[in-house]
Amino acid sequence: MGTKPSDSEHAQRAARTYGAAADHFDDPALGFWDRYGAATVARLPLAPGQRVLDLCCGSGASAVPAARAVGPSGQVTGVDVAEPLLALARDRAAGLPQAEFRLGDATSTGLPGASFDAVICVFGVFFVPGTPAFVAEMWRLVRPGGTLAITTWGPDLWEPGSSIFWSAVGDAEPSLYRSWNPWDEITTPGALKALFTRAGVPSPAAEAVPGEYPLNSPDDFWRIVLGSGYRATADALSPAQQAPGPRPRRHGTPVTQRDRHHHQRGLRHGRKTGPTVGACDHPGSSAAMARGCRYAGGYCQVWRHSKTRT
Ligand SMILES: C[S@@+](CC[C@H](N)C(=O)[O-])C[C@H]1O[C@@H](n2cnc3c(N)ncnc32)[C@H](O)[C@@H]1O
């Protein structure tokens, strides 16, 4: 595998975005990386001494628990295109010499076929254009009897915050507004199974795992923006557009104390408060969204697929 990121445009974009996001990637507000990385590994039939490849490994959310599962006689190779995240991963894997992290494009590792007991990709598969070819490449690397496990997001990722964020971005800088995210393509077990089938993986199985990720403070959503794929958009806003401040909500109705109380209650209970979203401060900047809006809850779902090769 090469020691430099791929020249492909998508890999360069990912390297820039996630390289910048590394300064917030492991913030406690983004604890979902570890939560779902560990949950993915917990489903694998890993045994001491096995070899695991973690593609799009980020800061090691799945590679580190995998390294613990295979033990000192095993080996885990994490591959990512963002060097600052790999540096975090190496720190976290200190004391686990069976874990190594390499800079490279996950779509073209050049690794020998059938050489891993398990190949993992958590929240990475949708970044690659030509996704079925990427899945086929992952499958090539799985040894007979091994497992390929892919975790993607379910529907409504980070709602209601996500919609508020994009609306606020659209108000501040319409050219940056994005109505679609790459992960919106594969959010159901049916879509994930269809992807595997297109990639030539026989008899795929996929399972929906609903989950909710509560936020502890309104600022938590802004930390998620800075530590995730939304970072590129945040960085494209000017400092003035990012600056927090009270704003009238959309349609000009000011936010009331009652609205705030309602959102704060939702926050304390860590639940989704969809219908109350319209009562948030609707800022002209995304940072103001995080501060002025009594944002009430993260909501994440995971769809997981694993298939044992025969
Ligand atoms: C949403 S993060 C998930 C990271 C990690 N798997 C986790 O769950 O915490 C997506 C990761 O995919 C990486 N990535 C995107 N495209 C890539 C590519 N072509 N090759 C290697 N890594 C890539 C990004 O750099 C980023 O670290």
The ligand as an SDF file (V2000), in Angstrom:
LIG
                    3D

 27 29  0  0  0  0  0  0  0  0999 V2000
  -17.2130    9.1560    9.2700 C   0  0  0  0  0  0  0  0  0  0  0  0
  -15.5040    8.8110    9.4400 S   0  0  0  0  0  0  0  0  0  0  0  0
  -15.5790    7.2140   10.2570 C   0  0  0  0  0  0  0  0  0  0  0  0
  -14.2590    6.8190   10.8700 C   0  0  0  0  0  0  0  0  0  0  0  0
  -14.2920    5.5390   11.7050 C   0  0  0  0  0  0  0  0  0  0  0  0
  -14.5700    4.3810   10.9050 N   0  0  0  0  0  0  0  0  0  0  0  0
  -15.2950    5.6780   12.8060 C   0  0  0  0  0  0  0  0  0  0  0  0
  -16.3740    5.0870   12.7140 O   0  0  0  0  0  0  0  0  0  0  0  0
  -15.0080    6.4080   13.7720 O   0  0  0  0  0  0  0  0  0  0  0  0
  -15.0960    8.3890    7.7680 C   0  0  0  0  0  0  0  0  0  0  0  0
  -13.6190    8.1010    7.5800 C   0  0  0  0  0  0  0  0  0  0  0  0
  -13.4260    7.6280    6.2570 O   0  0  0  0  0  0  0  0  0  0  0  0
  -12.1830    8.1290    5.8010 C   0  0  0  0  0  0  0  0  0  0  0  0
  -12.1570    8.0080    4.3430 N   0  0  0  0  0  0  0  0  0  0  0  0
  -13.0200    8.5320    3.4400 C   0  0  0  0  0  0  0  0  0  0  0  0
  -12.6840    8.1550    2.1920 N   0  0  0  0  0  0  0  0  0  0  0  0
  -11.5800    7.3670    2.3160 C   0  0  0  0  0  0  0  0  0  0  0  0
  -10.7770    6.6600    1.3910 C   0  0  0  0  0  0  0  0  0  0  0  0
  -11.0060    6.6970    0.0680 N   0  0  0  0  0  0  0  0  0  0  0  0
   -9.7350    5.9350    1.8580 N   0  0  0  0  0  0  0  0  0  0  0  0
   -9.4580    5.8800    3.1840 C   0  0  0  0  0  0  0  0  0  0  0  0
  -10.1960    6.5360    4.1170 N   0  0  0  0  0  0  0  0  0  0  0  0
  -11.2480    7.2690    3.6820 C   0  0  0  0  0  0  0  0  0  0  0  0
  -12.1530    9.5380    6.3500 C   0  0  0  0  0  0  0  0  0  0  0  0
  -10.8540   10.0840    6.3500 O   0  0  0  0  0  0  0  0  0  0  0  0
  -12.7360    9.3150    7.7340 C   0  0  0  0  0  0  0  0  0  0  0  0
  -11.7350    9.0270    8.6710 O   0  0  0  0  0  0  0  0  0  0  0  0
  1  2  1  0
  2  3  1  0
  2 10  1  0
  3  4  1  0
  4  5  1  0
  5  6  1  0
  5  7  1  0
  7  8  2  0
  7  9  1  0
 10 11  1  0
 11 12  1  0
 11 26  1  0
 12 13  1  0
 13 14  1  0
 13 24  1  0
 14 15  1  0
 14 23  1  0
 15 16  2  0
 16 17  1  0
 17 18  1  0
 17 23  2  0
 18 19  1  0
 18 20  2  0
 20 21  1  0
 21 22  2  0
 22 23  1  0
 24 25  1  0
 24 26  1  0
 26 27  1  0
M  CHG  2   2   1   9  -1
M  END
$$$$
